[in-house]
């Protein structure tokens, strides 16, 4: 069995502008087939970065790592994407009889794995197309992104920093978002496929908690970046390993666990969804809003 996307890190061409929805396409190199129960390292050793200014090992670059849900995006992407996937005319038949995993009684990692089992049997190409369609609609909403973190991302990009998105959300959703915002790398879950290009429902490893920090550490090592010079942005307690890894951590929003750590350690702070009155009305009914706050599937 093989992975639908060759690596948990996707390398992107730089888009011509911060808001170009279809600026570029991702590129990957062939790799050896992985057993579905073996989680490969966060980054394949043979993969080169596509950004020309990052090819030189003699000039290490700073890296800025961004969690996505409630750090950049105003929603929990897996939940909102599932709402789209399970109701859109083209994909609803593929979701028949399947429901989001419960929020209570299981770890975040197991919820994340359970979420990807919802896509067992789905052709990888179909999910990629649906992710692009979903993102086009999401991008057209009144408030898809949090203003302050988005401004920070654009400032990092203008400074020539490598922008890396780190999330347990579906890669099909993250790739169009990354192209739109000019990110250079996406660290996301590796969904495994069978020989026909259909998802098995399993992932190599949830990109949650400590796994985010592991993947980020490998990115910095590959690019010769000093962690003390790098930045990390996150909104949740599960983002603490990533935040602690970098010399310039910033907590987004008011979650008590990371904000307490920020207060003790003098970390940066940025306003989150709590500071956007009415933002919940932009993304669906009350039952979906409860899911957005409660499931945290992609964390």
Beta strands, then each sheet from edge to edge (+ up, - down):
strand 1: 2-3
strand 2: 9-12
strand 3: 26-27
strand 4: 63-66
strand 5: 162-166
strand 6: 185-187
strand 7: 191-193
strand 8: 199-203
strand 9: 231-234
strand 10: 248-252
strand 11: 268-270
sheet 1: 1+ 7- 8+
sheet 2: 3+ 2- 6+ 5+ 4+ 9+ 10+ 11+
end
